Amino acid sequence: MDPALATGLGLTIVGAGIAIGIAAGLSAIGQGTAAAAAIGGVSEKDYSFGKLLTLVALPETQAIYGFVIAIVIIFLVALGAPFAH
C-alpha cells in the first residue's frame, strides 16, 4: 500500500473517531443534565413523566448525528470521494 494512501486512510479514521467522540461526549453531558432536571420534575409532578422522558432522550440525537457524520466520512473515503470533484 502506498504510504500516502495509508496516511490518508489513517487520518480519515482518526477524523471519524473524533467526530463520534466529541458528539457522544457532549451528548452524554447534556443527557446527564436533562436527566437530573427530569428527576426533579417528576418528584414534584408525577404526571409529567412521559413529557420529561422525551426531553431526556433529545440530547441523544447529537450522538446519532456524530455517528452518521463518521459513517459518511468513512464511506466517502472508501468510495474515493466521487462527489468531491
Order of alpha helices (4+ residues) and beta strands (2+ residues): alpha-alpha-alpha
